[in-house]
Amino acid sequence: MNPELVLVVGDMFIPQRSPDITDQFKSILTPNKVQHVLCLGNIGNKESYDWLKSLSNDFHSVKGDFDDGDAPDKTSVKIGDFTIGLIHGHQVLPWGDIESLANVQRSLGCDILLYGHTHKTDIKVKENVLFINPGSISGAFSPLIEDTTPSFILMVLQGEEAIIYLYTLNDKNKKFEVNKFEYTKGADNYKNVENNEEEEEKKEEVNQEQNEMKDMEPIEQGSS
C-alpha cells in the first residue's frame, strides 16, 4: 500500500489578522507535493483559498466562524485505513476541550479528529482516538493568543500507521523546526520520536518523503 501525504492547516485569517504565510513555509508547500489538503476553516481571502486548492487534487474544508460559503460545519473523509474528522472548533465549548471534542468524534465515527480555532498546536489521544490541532499556519493572532507561533501538520498515512510531522516557526527570522510523532490506529497513545539530528537534516528527511511521493498517481477526487 502506497503512503498518502496529508497537509493539515487552519486559521489563516489572511489578510485580516496576518498578511500572508511565511516564505519558509511557502517554499516547501508547492503543488503536487501532497495527495490531500485538509483545511479547518477561517481561511481569509479568495487568493489564499485558491492557493490551498492548488496544492492537491483532493481538497476538503470546513467552515470557520469567520468564513462565508457553503462548506460544512463538520465532515469526515476516508484516507487509506483512516477515517478523519474535521471541525473548526468554535462550536465546541470550552474551546479545545477534549471531552467536548470526543463527542464530535463519536458523532463522526472517525479514527482521527482534526480541529482548530485556538491557534495553538495540540496532539493527544483519548479513548484510542487521535486528536490534532495544527495551530495557525499564518501565525494569526486570536482572542486567546496575541503572539501566535505559525505552524502546520503533515501526516504520512500508510496502512494503520501514521507519522505526524509538526512544523513550527518559533522565530520568523530563522528556519522552521520539525517534530515527529508516530501513531498506530486504535492505539492508546502516540510516540514522540526523539531526534538529535540538526534541523536541516530533519528538513531533508521530510522533503525526501515528499519528493518520493509527488509522482504518485492522483487518487480520485472526493467531495470538498
C-alpha positions in Angstrom: 0.0 0.0 0.0 1.4 3.4 -1.0 1.7 6.1 1.6 -0.6 9.1 1.5 0.8 12.5 2.4 -1.8 14.8 4.0 -1.4 18.5 4.7 -3.5 19.8 7.7 -3.9 23.6 8.0 -6.2 26.0 9.8 -6.9 29.6 10.9 -5.1 31.5 8.2 -7.1 34.8 8.5 -5.3 36.4 5.5 -5.2 39.4 5.4 -7.5 40.1 8.4 -5.0 39.0 11.1 -1.9 38.1 9.1 -0.5 39.4 5.8 0.4 36.0 4.4 2.0 32.6 5.1 5.7 32.9 5.8 8.2 32.3 3.0 9.8 29.5 5.0 6.5 27.5 4.8 5.6 28.5 1.2 8.9 27.4 -0.1 8.1 23.7 0.8 4.3 23.8 0.2 4.2 23.7 -3.5 1.7 21.9 -5.9 1.8 18.1 -6.3 3.9 17.5 -3.2 0.9 16.2 -1.2 -2.1 14.0 -2.1 -4.6 15.6 0.2 -5.2 19.0 1.8 -7.5 19.2 4.9 -8.4 22.8 6.0 -10.1 23.6 9.3 -11.5 27.0 8.2 -11.1 30.7 8.7 -9.0 31.0 5.5 -9.5 34.6 4.7 -9.4 35.9 1.1 -10.0 34.1 -2.1 -6.3 34.1 -3.1 -5.5 32.0 0.0 -8.3 29.6 -0.7 -7.1 29.2 -4.3 -3.5 28.6 -3.2 -4.6 25.9 -0.8 -6.7 24.2 -3.6 -3.7 24.4 -6.0 -1.6 22.1 -3.7 -3.6 19.0 -4.3 -6.4 17.4 -6.4 -8.1 16.3 -3.2 -9.2 19.3 -1.0 -11.6 19.3 1.9 -12.5 22.2 4.2 -15.0 23.0 7.0 -16.4 26.4 7.8 -14.9 28.6 10.5 -16.8 31.2 12.4 -15.5 33.9 10.0 -16.0 32.0 6.8 -18.6 32.6 4.1 -19.6 30.0 1.5 -21.2 26.6 1.7 -18.5 24.5 3.4 -19.9 22.1 6.0 -19.6 22.8 9.8 -18.1 19.3 10.2 -17.2 16.4 7.9 -15.2 13.2 7.6 -13.0 11.8 4.8 -11.6 8.4 4.3 -7.8 8.2 3.5 -6.4 4.8 3.4 -7.3 2.9 6.5 -8.1 6.0 8.5 -11.4 7.9 8.8 -10.5 11.5 9.5 -13.0 14.0 11.0 -12.8 17.8 10.5 -14.3 20.6 12.6 -13.2 24.2 13.0 -13.8 24.1 16.8 -15.7 27.3 17.6 -18.7 25.1 18.1 -17.0 23.2 20.9 -17.2 24.6 24.4 -14.9 25.1 26.2 -12.7 25.7 23.1 -10.3 22.9 22.7 -11.9 20.8 25.5 -11.1 17.1 24.9 -14.3 15.8 26.4 -16.4 18.0 24.1 -14.2 17.1 21.1 -14.7 13.5 21.9 -18.5 14.0 21.5 -17.8 15.3 18.0 -15.5 12.4 17.3 -18.2 9.9 18.2 -20.8 11.6 16.0 -18.4 11.4 13.0 -17.1 7.9 13.9 -13.6 8.9 13.0 -10.1 7.5 14.0 -8.5 11.0 13.9 -10.3 14.2 14.7 -8.8 17.5 13.4 -9.8 20.8 14.9 -8.7 24.4 15.1 -9.9 27.7 16.4 -7.5 28.0 19.4 -4.5 28.9 17.1 -2.4 26.6 19.3 -1.0 23.2 18.3 -2.1 20.2 20.3 -1.7 16.4 19.8 -3.3 14.0 22.2 -5.0 10.6 22.4 -8.3 9.9 24.2 -10.1 6.5 24.2 -7.9 5.2 21.3 -8.6 8.2 19.1 -6.0 10.8 17.9 -6.9 14.5 18.3 -4.8 17.0 16.4 -4.9 20.8 16.3 -2.4 22.2 13.7 -2.5 25.7 15.0 -2.4 28.7 12.7 -0.3 28.3 9.6 0.0 32.1 9.2 0.6 32.9 12.8 -2.7 34.8 13.0 -3.5 36.2 16.4 -6.5 35.1 18.4 -8.5 36.4 21.4 -6.6 33.8 23.4 -3.1 34.2 21.9 -1.7 37.5 20.7 1.7 36.2 19.7 0.9 33.1 17.8 3.6 30.6 16.5 3.0 29.8 12.8 2.5 26.0 12.5 1.0 23.2 10.4 0.9 19.4 10.2 2.0 16.9 7.6 0.7 13.3 8.1 2.1 10.3 6.3 -0.5 7.6 6.3 0.3 4.0 5.3 -1.9 1.1 6.4 -2.7 1.6 10.0 0.4 3.6 10.7 0.5 7.4 10.8 3.6 9.6 11.0 2.9 13.1 12.1 5.3 16.0 11.4 4.6 19.2 13.3 6.2 22.3 11.6 6.7 25.3 13.7 8.3 28.7 13.2 9.3 29.9 16.6 11.5 32.7 15.2 10.3 34.3 12.0 13.8 35.3 11.2 15.1 31.7 11.3 14.3 28.3 9.8 11.3 26.2 10.9 11.5 23.3 13.3 10.1 19.9 12.7 8.9 17.4 15.4 8.0 13.9 14.5 5.3 11.6 16.1 4.2 8.1 15.4 0.7 6.7 15.9 -0.9 3.3 15.2 -4.7 3.3 14.5 -6.6 2.4 17.7 -3.5 2.8 20.0 -3.9 4.4 23.4 -1.0 6.8 22.9 1.4 8.1 20.3 5.2 8.1 20.2 7.3 11.3 20.3 10.3 10.4 18.2 13.4 11.8 19.7 15.7 13.1 17.0 19.1 14.5 17.8 19.9 15.4 14.2 20.4 19.1 13.2 17.3 20.9 12.0 18.5 20.9 8.4 18.8 17.1 8.4 15.2 16.8 9.7 14.0 19.1 6.9 15.8 16.9 4.4 14.2 13.7 5.7 10.7 15.1 5.2 11.4 16.7 1.8 12.8 13.4 0.6 9.5 11.7 1.6 7.6 14.4 -0.3 9.8 14.0 -3.4 9.3 10.2 -3.4 5.5 10.6 -3.3 4.9 13.6 -5.6 4.9 11.4 -8.7 2.3 9.1 -7.4 -0.9 8.7 -9.5 -3.6 11.1 -8.1 -6.4 9.5 -6.3 -10.0 10.1 -7.3 -11.0 13.5 -6.0 -13.5 13.4 -3.1 -16.1 16.0 -2.2 -14.9 19.2 -0.8 
